[in-house]
C-alpha cells in the first residue's frame, strides 16, 4: 500500500476507535496538522474506499474503517507489547488468588483495564464472563438491537467456548469480524493459559493494541 494511504488508514482507525464517529477530512487536517488539503484527503479516502478498507456510512459524512480496514490495521500496526506498569501490577496481584479463583480475578482486572468484557473458559467446562457494564457502555450499544444480540450470544457462551477449547492460542491472538467466534460485529483477543482460556471481547471498533497489551500482561502473570 502507498505509504500516504497507509498512514491515513492508521489515523482514521485510531480516530474512529477514540470517538466512535465517522472521520472527516477537515477534522483530520486540523487535528493532525497535515500538510495537505481536505480535498486531497477526500481523494485518498476514495482510494481507500476502492480498496475496501474504508466506507462512508452517510453520503455527506466522514469515513469509518471496514472489517478489512481493521484487519489491515491490526496486521500492520498492532504489535505484542506489555501494558503499563499499573495494569501489570494489578494483574500480577489478581493472579496470586487461590487456584480456583485465579482466572476470574484476572478477568475482572482485564475488563476494568480494557473497558470491555472479559471471558474465561476453564478446562473443566466452567465458563465465566465479567465487564458487561463496561461493554454495554460502548457507543455501539446505544442501539438496543445490538444489546439484544450480545445478550443472546452470552446466553450461548458455553457452546461458543466449548468450540474454542479445541483450539490453542499459545500467545494472545486477535479474531475480529467474520473470524470472531462471538459474531461479525465483534472483536476479541484470546489466549490459552494454565487452567483454560481467557480473553477480551468488544465491538468491532475496539482498541486492539490496548486489549492485546493487557492480555499479554495477563498471560505473563498467569504463567
NURO-596262 format. One record per residue: x, y, z of N, C-alpha, C, CB in turn. Coordinates in nm, 3 decimals. Glycine has a CB too. Example, Ala and Ser with C-alpha at 12.3 -4.5 7.8 and 13.67 -1.06 7.14 Angstrom:
<atoms>
      n.u      n.v      n.w     ca.u     ca.v     ca.w      c.u      c.v      c.w     cb.u     cb.v     cb.w
    1.319   -0.569    0.780    1.230   -0.450    0.780    1.320   -0.330    0.780    1.131   -0.447    0.905
    1.285   -0.225    0.708    1.367   -0.106    0.714    1.290    0.003    0.787    1.408   -0.060    0.572
</atoms>
This chain:
<atoms>
      n.u      n.v      n.w     ca.u     ca.v     ca.w      c.u      c.v      c.w     cb.u     cb.v     cb.w
    0.084   -0.119    0.000    0.000    0.000    0.000    0.088    0.125    0.000   -0.095    0.000    0.122
    0.044    0.226   -0.074    0.111    0.355   -0.073    0.126    0.405    0.071    0.033    0.458   -0.159
    0.245    0.456    0.105    0.271    0.498    0.243    0.173    0.604    0.291    0.414    0.550    0.255
    0.138    0.698    0.203    0.044    0.803    0.243   -0.093    0.746    0.274    0.033    0.909    0.132
   -0.137    0.650    0.192   -0.267    0.588    0.218   -0.263    0.505    0.345   -0.309    0.501    0.099
   -0.150    0.437    0.368   -0.136    0.359    0.490   -0.143    0.445    0.614   -0.006    0.282    0.488
   -0.072    0.557    0.611   -0.075    0.648    0.726   -0.215    0.705    0.748    0.026    0.762    0.707
   -0.284    0.734    0.638   -0.421    0.786    0.650   -0.513    0.681    0.710   -0.474    0.831    0.513
   -0.500    0.557    0.667   -0.581    0.449    0.724   -0.557    0.438    0.874   -0.550    0.314    0.655
   -0.431    0.445    0.914   -0.399    0.437    1.057   -0.466    0.549    1.135   -0.247    0.442    1.078
   -0.460    0.671    1.082   -0.522    0.784    1.151   -0.673    0.768    1.161   -0.489    0.915    1.079
   -0.736    0.722    1.053   -0.882    0.705    1.055   -0.922    0.599    1.157   -0.933    0.666    0.914
   -0.851    0.486    1.159   -0.885    0.380    1.255   -0.870    0.432    1.397   -0.795    0.256    1.233
   -0.759    0.496    1.427   -0.735    0.541    1.564   -0.832    0.651    1.606   -0.591    0.591    1.579
   -0.866    0.739    1.513   -0.963    0.844    1.544   -1.102    0.784    1.565   -0.967    0.949    1.431
   -1.139    0.688    1.482   -1.270    0.625    1.495   -1.280    0.544    1.624   -1.297    0.535    1.374
   -1.174    0.473    1.659   -1.173    0.398    1.785   -1.192    0.494    1.903   -1.041    0.319    1.800
   -1.130    0.611    1.894   -1.137    0.708    2.002   -1.273    0.777    2.013   -1.029    0.813    1.984
   -1.334    0.810    1.898   -1.455    0.893    1.901   -1.584    0.818    1.871   -1.440    1.003    1.803
   -1.574    0.702    1.804   -1.691    0.626    1.759   -1.776    0.704    1.659   -1.778    0.585    1.878
   -1.716    0.803    1.594   -1.785    0.884    1.494   -1.711    0.877    1.361   -1.798    1.031    1.542
   -1.785    0.887    1.248   -1.717    0.893    1.119   -1.613    1.005    1.117   -1.819    0.913    1.005
   -1.503    0.980    1.049   -1.389    1.072    1.050   -1.391    1.155    0.922   -1.255    0.994    1.064
   -1.394    1.286    0.937   -1.399    1.376    0.822   -1.262    1.427    0.782   -1.488    1.493    0.852
   -1.250    1.471    0.658   -1.122    1.518    0.605   -1.076    1.645    0.675   -1.132    1.542    0.455
   -1.167    1.740    0.695   -1.131    1.866    0.759   -1.081    1.842    0.902   -1.250    1.963    0.759
   -1.150    1.753    0.973   -1.112    1.724    1.112   -0.972    1.663    1.118   -1.213    1.630    1.177
   -0.941    1.575    1.024   -0.808    1.513    1.023   -0.699    1.616    0.997   -0.801    1.402    0.918
   -0.722    1.702    0.898   -0.622    1.803    0.864   -0.595    1.894    0.984   -0.669    1.887    0.744
   -0.702    1.936    1.052   -0.687    2.027    1.165   -0.627    1.958    1.287   -0.821    2.089    1.202
   -0.674    1.838    1.317   -0.629    1.770    1.439   -0.483    1.729    1.430   -0.715    1.647    1.465
   -0.442    1.679    1.313   -0.306    1.626    1.299   -0.214    1.721    1.223   -0.309    1.492    1.229
   -0.265    1.842    1.192   -0.185    1.944    1.123   -0.119    1.886    0.998   -0.078    2.001    1.219
   -0.200    1.819    0.918   -0.150    1.758    0.795   -0.117    1.867    0.693   -0.253    1.658    0.737
   -0.012    1.844    0.615    0.031    1.945    0.519   -0.031    1.923    0.381    0.183    1.945    0.508
   -0.154    1.872    0.380   -0.230    1.857    0.256   -0.369    1.915    0.281   -0.238    1.707    0.211
   -0.442    1.938    0.173   -0.574    1.998    0.185   -0.680    1.893    0.215   -0.610    2.075    0.057
   -0.795    1.934    0.271   -0.906    1.839    0.289   -0.948    1.773    0.158   -1.025    1.910    0.350
   -0.937    1.845    0.046   -0.974    1.787   -0.083   -0.881    1.670   -0.118   -0.968    1.894   -0.195
   -0.753    1.685   -0.088   -0.658    1.575   -0.112   -0.691    1.456   -0.024   -0.513    1.621   -0.087
   -0.724    1.483    0.102   -0.762    1.374    0.193   -0.885    1.302    0.139   -0.790    1.429    0.335
   -0.981    1.377    0.086   -1.101    1.312    0.032   -1.067    1.224   -0.088   -1.204    1.418   -0.009
   -0.970    1.266   -0.168   -0.926    1.181   -0.280   -0.863    1.053   -0.228   -0.826    1.257   -0.370
   -0.784    1.065   -0.123   -0.722    0.945   -0.064   -0.828    0.857    0.003   -0.614    0.986    0.039
   -0.929    0.921    0.064   -1.041    0.844    0.118   -1.101    0.756    0.007   -1.150    0.939    0.177
   -1.123    0.818   -0.110   -1.185    0.745   -0.221   -1.099    0.626   -0.263   -1.207    0.840   -0.341
   -0.966    0.644   -0.261   -0.877    0.534   -0.296   -0.887    0.420   -0.195   -0.731    0.583   -0.305
   -0.898    0.455   -0.067   -0.913    0.352    0.037   -1.051    0.288    0.031   -0.889    0.413    0.176
   -1.151    0.366   -0.009   -1.284    0.307   -0.033   -1.275    0.199   -0.141   -1.386    0.417   -0.075
   -1.205    0.233   -0.250   -1.194    0.140   -0.362   -1.122    0.011   -0.322   -1.120    0.206   -0.478
   -1.033    0.021   -0.224   -0.961   -0.097   -0.177   -1.039   -0.174   -0.071   -0.826   -0.056   -0.120
   -1.158   -0.124   -0.037   -1.242   -0.193    0.060   -1.198   -0.175    0.204   -1.245   -0.337    0.029
   -1.117   -0.072    0.232   -1.063   -0.052    0.366   -1.140    0.053    0.446   -0.918   -0.012    0.357
   -1.206    0.145    0.376   -1.291    0.245    0.441   -1.429    0.242    0.376   -1.228    0.387    0.430
   -1.526    0.296    0.448   -1.660    0.312    0.393   -1.719    0.443    0.443   -1.751    0.192    0.430
   -1.818    0.490    0.370   -1.885    0.616    0.404   -2.028    0.583    0.445   -1.883    0.716    0.283
   -2.055    0.580    0.578   -2.189    0.538    0.623   -2.300    0.635    0.584   -2.189    0.521    0.771
   -2.265    0.763    0.565   -2.364    0.863    0.524   -2.307    0.942    0.406   -2.401    0.959    0.643
   -2.392    0.978    0.313   -2.346    1.041    0.189   -2.260    1.163    0.214   -2.465    1.079    0.105
   -2.299    1.246    0.310   -2.226    1.371    0.332   -2.131    1.363    0.452   -2.324    1.485    0.351
   -2.114    1.242    0.507   -2.033    1.229    0.628   -1.892    1.183    0.601   -2.099    1.135    0.722
   -1.821    1.153    0.711   -1.684    1.107    0.701   -1.676    0.957    0.678   -1.607    1.144    0.825
   -1.557    0.902    0.704   -1.532    0.760    0.679   -1.515    0.684    0.809   -1.408    0.742    0.591
   -1.545    0.553    0.801   -1.515    0.461    0.910   -1.443    0.340    0.849   -1.645    0.418    0.987
   -1.364    0.269    0.928   -1.296    0.150    0.874   -1.395    0.037    0.849   -1.185    0.103    0.970
   -1.370   -0.040    0.746   -1.442   -0.164    0.724   -1.375   -0.275    0.806   -1.447   -0.201    0.572
   -1.434   -0.393    0.804   -1.369   -0.507    0.869   -1.230   -0.528    0.810   -1.454   -0.635    0.853
   -1.219   -0.518    0.677   -1.088   -0.534    0.612   -0.992   -0.424    0.656   -1.103   -0.532    0.460
   -1.045   -0.303    0.678   -0.960   -0.194    0.726   -0.905   -0.220    0.864   -1.037   -0.064    0.725
   -0.991   -0.272    0.952   -0.943   -0.307    1.086   -0.838   -0.418    1.079   -1.061   -0.351    1.175
   -0.862   -0.517    0.993   -0.766   -0.627    0.981   -0.632   -0.578    0.930   -0.821   -0.737    0.889
   -0.635   -0.487    0.832   -0.509   -0.432    0.781   -0.437   -0.353    0.890   -0.535   -0.342    0.658
   -0.513   -0.278    0.967   -0.455   -0.200    1.077   -0.389   -0.294    1.179   -0.562   -0.113    1.145
   -0.461   -0.398    1.218   -0.408   -0.492    1.317   -0.281   -0.559    1.265   -0.513   -0.599    1.352
   -0.284   -0.602    1.139   -0.170   -0.673    1.082   -0.047   -0.583    1.067   -0.207   -0.731    0.947
   -0.070   -0.452    1.050    0.040   -0.361    1.020    0.092   -0.288    1.143   -0.004   -0.260    0.919
    0.002   -0.248    1.233    0.045   -0.158    1.341    0.027   -0.212    1.483   -0.031   -0.031    1.330
   -0.050   -0.316    1.502   -0.069   -0.370    1.637    0.040   -0.473    1.665   -0.211   -0.433    1.654
    0.117   -0.451    1.770    0.233   -0.535    1.798    0.227   -0.589    1.941    0.365   -0.456    1.776
    0.287   -0.706    1.965    0.291   -0.761    2.101    0.378   -0.674    2.191    0.344   -0.905    2.101
    0.319   -0.624    2.298    0.395   -0.549    2.398    0.314   -0.545    2.526    0.429   -0.405    2.348
    0.381   -0.539    2.640    0.308   -0.542    2.767    0.234   -0.412    2.793    0.403   -0.571    2.882
    0.138   -0.418    2.883    0.063   -0.299    2.921    0.145   -0.213    3.017   -0.072   -0.337    2.985
    0.086   -0.104    3.061    0.156   -0.014    3.152    0.179   -0.075    3.290    0.078    0.114    3.166
    0.263   -0.010    3.367    0.306   -0.063    3.497    0.188   -0.087    3.591    0.404    0.032    3.562
    0.096    0.008    3.599   -0.015   -0.005    3.694   -0.103   -0.124    3.660   -0.100    0.123    3.695
   -0.135   -0.141    3.531   -0.217   -0.255    3.490   -0.144   -0.386    3.518   -0.254   -0.245    3.340
   -0.015   -0.392    3.487    0.062   -0.514    3.512    0.061   -0.550    3.660    0.207   -0.497    3.463
    0.077   -0.450    3.746    0.079   -0.477    3.890   -0.055   -0.533    3.937    0.113   -0.350    3.967
   -0.164   -0.478    3.886   -0.297   -0.526    3.927   -0.322   -0.668    3.876   -0.407   -0.431    3.874
   -0.275   -0.698    3.756   -0.292   -0.833    3.702   -0.207   -0.934    3.779   -0.255   -0.836    3.553
   -0.086   -0.896    3.814    0.001   -0.985    3.893   -0.063   -1.013    4.028    0.142   -0.923    3.911
   -0.119   -0.909    4.091   -0.185   -0.928    4.221   -0.306   -1.020    4.207   -0.228   -0.792    4.280
   -0.384   -1.003    4.101   -0.501   -1.088    4.080   -0.461   -1.234    4.057   -0.583   -1.038    3.961
   -0.349   -1.254    3.990   -0.304   -1.390    3.959   -0.253   -1.464    4.082   -0.195   -1.386    3.855
   -0.241   -1.395    4.195   -0.197   -1.460    4.319   -0.315   -1.513    4.401   -0.116   -1.362    4.403
   -0.436   -1.500    4.347   -0.554   -1.551    4.417   -0.550   -1.704    4.423   -0.684   -1.503    4.347
   -0.641   -1.761    4.503   -0.649   -1.906    4.512   -0.670   -1.966    4.373   -0.764   -1.949    4.607
   -0.622   -2.088    4.355   -0.620   -2.150    4.223   -0.758   -2.151    4.156   -0.569   -2.292    4.233
   -0.863   -2.178    4.234   -0.996   -2.188    4.173   -1.059   -2.053    4.143   -1.087   -2.266    4.264
   -0.996   -1.944    4.188   -1.048   -1.809    4.164   -0.956   -1.726    4.076   -1.071   -1.738    4.295
   -0.839   -1.779    4.047   -0.735   -1.701    3.981   -0.780   -1.642    3.847   -0.612   -1.787    3.960
   -0.833   -1.726    3.758   -0.871   -1.677    3.626   -0.983   -1.574    3.634   -0.914   -1.794    3.537
   -1.077   -1.594    3.725   -1.187   -1.498    3.739   -1.135   -1.363    3.788   -1.293   -1.552    3.837
   -1.043   -1.365    3.882   -0.989   -1.239    3.934   -0.911   -1.165    3.826   -0.900   -1.266    4.055
   -0.834   -1.239    3.747   -0.759   -1.176    3.638   -0.856   -1.121    3.533   -0.661   -1.276    3.573
   -0.963   -1.195    3.505   -1.063   -1.148    3.408   -1.126   -1.017    3.453   -1.171   -1.255    3.387
   -1.154   -1.005    3.581   -1.213   -0.880    3.631   -1.118   -0.762    3.609   -1.246   -0.894    3.780
   -0.990   -0.785    3.634   -0.893   -0.677    3.611   -0.881   -0.644    3.463   -0.756   -0.717    3.668
   -0.888   -0.746    3.377   -0.882   -0.723    3.233   -1.000   -0.638    3.187   -0.880   -0.856    3.157
   -1.119   -0.671    3.236   -1.238   -0.596    3.197   -1.226   -0.450    3.239   -1.364   -0.659    3.260
   -1.180   -0.427    3.360   -1.167   -0.290    3.409   -1.061   -0.214    3.332   -1.134   -0.289    3.558
   -0.947   -0.278    3.305   -0.838   -0.210    3.236   -0.872   -0.179    3.091   -0.712   -0.295    3.241
   -0.947   -0.268    3.027   -0.977   -0.253    2.885   -1.106   -0.177    2.858   -0.983   -0.388    2.820
   -1.194   -0.169    2.959   -1.324   -0.108    2.936   -1.412   -0.194    2.848   -1.308    0.028    2.875
   -1.388   -0.325    2.851   -1.462   -0.420    2.768   -1.499   -0.541    2.853   -1.379   -0.463    2.643
   -1.557   -0.642    2.792   -1.589   -0.765    2.865   -1.470   -0.859    2.863   -1.714   -0.834    2.805
   -1.459   -0.941    2.966   -1.356   -1.045    2.971   -1.424   -1.179    2.992   -1.251   -1.017    3.084
   -1.370   -1.282    2.930   -1.431   -1.415    2.935   -1.328   -1.518    2.978   -1.491   -1.453    2.798
   -1.377   -1.623    3.043   -1.291   -1.731    3.090   -1.357   -1.863    3.054   -1.265   -1.721    3.244
   -1.279   -1.956    3.003   -1.325   -2.093    2.979   -1.229   -2.187    3.050   -1.334   -2.126    2.825
   -1.273   -2.245    3.161   -1.190   -2.340    3.233   -1.186   -2.473    3.157   -1.243   -2.362    3.377
   -1.080   -2.549    3.178   -1.069   -2.679    3.112   -1.185   -2.771    3.148   -0.937   -2.745    3.148
   -1.239   -2.754    3.269   -1.346   -2.845    3.313   -1.484   -2.796    3.271   -1.342   -2.861    3.465
   -1.489   -2.716    3.165   -1.615   -2.671    3.103   -1.685   -2.559    3.177   -1.708   -2.787    3.090
   -1.630   -2.510    3.285   -1.688   -2.396    3.356   -1.655   -2.269    3.277   -1.635   -2.387    3.503
   -1.756   -2.183    3.258   -1.733   -2.057    3.187   -1.772   -1.939    3.276   -1.812   -2.053    3.055
   -1.715   -1.825    3.244   -1.737   -1.706    3.327   -1.716   -1.584    3.240   -1.641   -1.705    3.451
   -1.796   -1.480    3.263   -1.771   -1.353    3.196   -1.797   -1.239    3.293   -1.859   -1.338    3.070
   -1.731   -1.128    3.268   -1.744   -1.011    3.353   -1.722   -0.887    3.267   -1.643   -1.016    3.472
   -1.761   -0.772    3.319   -1.739   -0.647    3.246   -1.851   -0.606    3.153   -1.615   -0.659    3.168
   -1.972   -0.659    3.175   -2.082   -0.622    3.085   -2.115   -0.474    3.095   -2.206   -0.705    3.117
   -2.100   -0.415    3.213   -2.129   -0.272    3.225   -2.030   -0.192    3.141   -2.123   -0.227    3.372
   -1.903   -0.235    3.139   -1.804   -0.168    3.054   -1.837   -0.188    2.906   -1.662   -0.221    3.084
   -1.871   -0.311    2.870   -1.901   -0.341    2.730   -2.023   -0.263    2.682   -1.924   -0.490    2.711
   -2.132   -0.268    2.760   -2.255   -0.202    2.718   -2.247   -0.050    2.731   -2.372   -0.254    2.799
   -2.140   -0.001    2.791   -2.117    0.143    2.794   -2.056    0.195    2.665   -2.027    0.177    2.909
   -2.016    0.104    2.576   -1.961    0.146    2.447   -2.072    0.204    2.359   -1.892    0.026    2.376
   -2.040    0.305    2.278   -2.144    0.373    2.198   -2.225    0.280    2.109   -2.081    0.478    2.113
   -2.164    0.171    2.061   -2.237    0.079    1.974   -2.365    0.028    2.039   -2.149   -0.039    1.936
   -2.365    0.017    2.172   -2.477   -0.045    2.241   -2.585    0.054    2.281   -2.428   -0.116    2.362
   -2.578    0.175    2.223   -2.694    0.264    2.230   -2.806    0.209    2.142   -2.656    0.408    2.188
   -2.765    0.125    2.048   -2.861    0.056    1.962   -2.913   -0.066    2.038   -2.796    0.013    1.824
   -3.041   -0.065    2.073   -3.096   -0.169    2.159   -3.084   -0.307    2.096   -3.241   -0.139    2.189
   -3.096   -0.316    1.964   -3.088   -0.446    1.900   -2.951   -0.509    1.920   -3.118   -0.434    1.750
   -2.847   -0.427    1.925   -2.713   -0.481    1.949   -2.700   -0.535    2.091   -2.607   -0.373    1.924
   -2.767   -0.472    2.184   -2.768   -0.523    2.322   -2.836   -0.660    2.324   -2.841   -0.424    2.418
   -2.950   -0.669    2.255   -3.022   -0.797    2.249   -2.935   -0.904    2.185   -3.155   -0.782    2.170
   -2.870   -0.870    2.073   -2.785   -0.968    2.004   -2.672   -1.015    2.094   -2.727   -0.906    1.875
   -2.610   -0.922    2.167   -2.499   -0.959    2.253   -2.545   -1.045    2.370   -2.428   -0.835    2.305
   -2.659   -1.012    2.430   -2.706   -1.093    2.542   -2.745   -1.233    2.495   -2.827   -1.025    2.610
   -2.799   -1.245    2.374   -2.828   -1.378    2.320   -2.699   -1.457    2.300   -2.905   -1.367    2.187
   -2.596   -1.389    2.254   -2.466   -1.454    2.237   -2.414   -1.504    2.371   -2.365   -1.357    2.172
   -2.426   -1.420    2.474   -2.377   -1.459    2.606   -2.459   -1.573    2.665   -2.377   -1.340    2.700
   -2.588   -1.580    2.627   -2.671   -1.692    2.672   -2.618   -1.825    2.620   -2.816   -1.672    2.627
   -2.548   -1.820    2.505   -2.493   -1.942    2.444   -2.341   -1.945    2.455   -2.536   -1.952    2.297
   -2.288   -1.874    2.555   -2.143   -1.865    2.569   -2.078   -2.001    2.588   -2.108   -1.775    2.686
   -2.145   -2.090    2.661   -2.088   -2.223    2.685   -2.060   -2.295    2.554   -2.183   -2.307    2.771
   -2.155   -2.286    2.459   -2.137   -2.353    2.330   -2.020   -2.293    2.253   -2.266   -2.345    2.247
   -2.013   -2.159    2.252   -1.906   -2.092    2.179   -1.770   -2.127    2.237   -1.926   -1.940    2.182
   -1.760   -2.122    2.369   -1.632   -2.151    2.432   -1.596   -2.299    2.426   -1.633   -2.105    2.577
   -1.698   -2.384    2.418   -1.671   -2.527    2.402   -1.597   -2.552    2.271   -1.802   -2.607    2.405
   -1.638   -2.482    2.166   -1.568   -2.495    2.038   -1.427   -2.438    2.047   -1.646   -2.423    1.926
   -1.412   -2.327    2.119   -1.280   -2.264    2.130   -1.182   -2.348    2.210   -1.294   -2.128    2.194
   -1.233   -2.427    2.305   -1.144   -2.509    2.387   -1.064   -2.608    2.302   -1.224   -2.584    2.492
   -1.116   -2.640    2.185   -1.045   -2.735    2.099   -0.929   -2.669    2.026   -1.142   -2.796    1.998
   -0.920   -2.536    2.038   -0.809   -2.464    1.976   -0.710   -2.424    2.085   -0.861   -2.338    1.899
   -0.590   -2.389    2.041   -0.489   -2.346    2.137   -0.419   -2.223    2.082   -0.387   -2.460    2.166
   -0.421   -2.117    2.161   -0.353   -1.993    2.123   -0.236   -1.975    2.220   -0.451   -1.869    2.126
   -0.118   -2.015    2.177   -0.002   -2.011    2.266    0.034   -1.868    2.305    0.118   -2.078    2.201
   -0.004   -1.772    2.221    0.013   -1.630    2.252   -0.120   -1.560    2.224    0.130   -1.566    2.167
   -0.145   -1.446    2.286   -0.271   -1.375    2.259   -0.293   -1.355    2.110   -0.270   -1.240    2.330
   -0.415   -1.383    2.068   -0.447   -1.386    1.925   -0.574   -1.304    1.901   -0.465   -1.532    1.875
   -0.570   -1.216    1.800   -0.685   -1.131    1.768   -0.772   -1.199    1.663   -0.637   -0.993    1.718
   -0.902   -1.206    1.693   -1.002   -1.254    1.598   -1.111   -1.148    1.590   -1.060   -1.395    1.641
   -1.138   -1.099    1.470   -1.236   -0.991    1.457   -1.325   -1.014    1.336   -1.167   -0.855    1.447
   -1.442   -0.950    1.340   -1.534   -0.959    1.228   -1.581   -1.102    1.205   -1.469   -0.905    1.103
   -1.579   -1.145    1.080   -1.629   -1.278    1.045   -1.547   -1.389    1.110   -1.628   -1.296    0.894
   -1.422   -1.361    1.148   -1.338   -1.461    1.213   -1.366   -1.470    1.363   -1.192   -1.430    1.190
   -1.438   -1.373    1.417   -1.461   -1.370    1.561   -1.568   -1.472    1.598   -1.503   -1.228    1.607
   -1.540   -1.562    1.692   -1.639   -1.664    1.728   -1.762   -1.608    1.796   -1.575   -1.766    1.818
   -1.758   -1.481    1.834   -1.871   -1.421    1.905   -1.961   -1.338    1.813   -1.821   -1.334    2.018
   -1.932   -1.339    1.684   -2.017   -1.270    1.589   -1.942   -1.167    1.507   -2.130   -1.204    1.661
   -1.989   -1.136    1.386   -1.917   -1.048    1.294   -1.912   -0.902    1.337   -1.978   -1.056    1.160
   -1.996   -0.862    1.432   -1.993   -0.724    1.480   -1.898   -0.707    1.598   -2.132   -0.678    1.519
   -1.822   -0.813    1.629   -1.737   -0.813    1.749   -1.589   -0.825    1.714   -1.777   -0.928    1.842
   -1.508   -0.791    1.813   -1.366   -0.818    1.808   -1.328   -0.890    1.936   -1.284   -0.687    1.790
   -1.223   -0.969    1.931   -1.180   -1.042    2.051   -1.030   -1.064    2.048   -1.254   -1.177    2.063
   -0.974   -1.080    2.168   -0.835   -1.120    2.183   -0.835   -1.237    2.280   -0.742   -1.001    2.234
   -0.780   -1.351    2.240   -0.790   -1.475    2.317   -0.653   -1.536    2.339   -0.882   -1.575    2.247
   -0.639   -1.606    2.452   -0.513   -1.675    2.480   -0.540   -1.799    2.564   -0.413   -1.581    2.552
   -0.465   -1.904    2.537   -0.468   -2.024    2.619   -0.370   -2.006    2.734   -0.434   -2.152    2.535
   -0.416   -2.034    2.856   -0.333   -2.016    2.975   -0.347   -2.142    3.062   -0.375   -1.887    3.055
   -0.260   -2.160    3.161   -0.277   -2.273    3.251   -0.416   -2.271    3.315   -0.169   -2.271    3.361
   -0.490   -2.378    3.297   -0.624   -2.386    3.353   -0.735   -2.361    3.255   -0.636   -2.291    3.463
   -0.703   -2.308    3.135   -0.810   -2.284    3.039   -0.777   -2.178    2.938   -0.934   -2.245    3.111
   -0.877   -2.096    2.906   -0.862   -1.989    2.808   -0.918   -1.861    2.867   -0.933   -2.025    2.675
   -0.856   -1.748    2.833   -0.902   -1.618    2.881   -0.899   -1.521    2.765   -0.814   -1.567    3.000
   -0.989   -1.425    2.765   -0.992   -1.332    2.653   -1.068   -1.205    2.683   -1.053   -1.399    2.535
   -1.060   -1.113    2.588   -1.129   -0.984    2.595   -1.224   -0.976    2.476   -1.026   -0.864    2.594
   -1.346   -0.931    2.501   -1.450   -0.924    2.399   -1.503   -0.782    2.390   -1.565   -1.023    2.429
   -1.513   -0.731    2.268   -1.566   -0.596    2.249   -1.633   -0.582    2.114   -1.456   -0.494    2.263
   -1.676   -0.462    2.082   -1.730   -0.438    1.949   -1.618   -0.441    1.846   -1.805   -0.302    1.943
   -1.653   -0.445    1.718   -1.551   -0.441    1.613   -1.463   -0.318    1.630   -1.617   -0.442    1.474
   -1.523   -0.207    1.670   -1.448   -0.083    1.695   -1.392   -0.088    1.838   -1.539    0.043    1.674
   -1.284   -0.159    1.854   -1.220   -0.164    1.986   -1.072   -0.132    1.972   -1.240   -0.303    2.052
   -1.011   -0.097    2.082   -0.869   -0.064    2.081   -0.790   -0.195    2.089   -0.831    0.032    2.200
   -0.754   -0.248    1.972   -0.689   -0.379    1.968   -0.550   -0.376    2.030   -0.680   -0.428    1.824
   -0.478   -0.264    2.016   -0.346   -0.257    2.077   -0.356   -0.263    2.229   -0.273   -0.129    2.034
   -0.448   -0.188    2.285   -0.465   -0.188    2.430   -0.508   -0.325    2.480   -0.567   -0.081    2.471
   -0.605   -0.386    2.411   -0.653   -0.517    2.453   -0.543   -0.623    2.442   -0.774   -0.559    2.368
   -0.467   -0.619    2.333   -0.359   -0.716    2.315   -0.253   -0.699    2.423   -0.296   -0.701    2.176
   -0.216   -0.575    2.452   -0.115   -0.549    2.555   -0.163   -0.598    2.691   -0.081   -0.400    2.561
   -0.288   -0.570    2.724   -0.342   -0.614    2.852   -0.344   -0.766    2.863   -0.482   -0.558    2.873
   -0.379   -0.833    2.753   -0.385   -0.979    2.759   -0.245   -1.040    2.765   -0.461   -1.034    2.638
   -0.148   -0.978    2.699   -0.010   -1.025    2.713    0.035   -1.017    2.858    0.085   -0.943    2.623
    0.004   -0.907    2.924    0.043   -0.893    3.065   -0.031   -0.995    3.151    0.013   -0.751    3.114
   -0.157   -1.024    3.117   -0.234   -1.123    3.193   -0.174   -1.262    3.178   -0.380   -1.123    3.148
   -0.138   -1.299    3.055   -0.081   -1.433    3.034    0.054   -1.445    3.104   -0.065   -1.462    2.884
    0.132   -1.338    3.105    0.259   -1.341    3.178    0.234   -1.363    3.327    0.339   -1.209    3.156
    0.133   -1.294    3.380    0.104   -1.305    3.524    0.055   -1.444    3.561    0.000   -1.201    3.564
   -0.008   -1.512    3.466   -0.067   -1.644    3.495    0.030   -1.760    3.474   -0.188   -1.664    3.408
    0.148   -1.733    3.422    0.244   -1.842    3.398    0.305   -1.891    3.529    0.356   -1.794    3.303
</atoms>
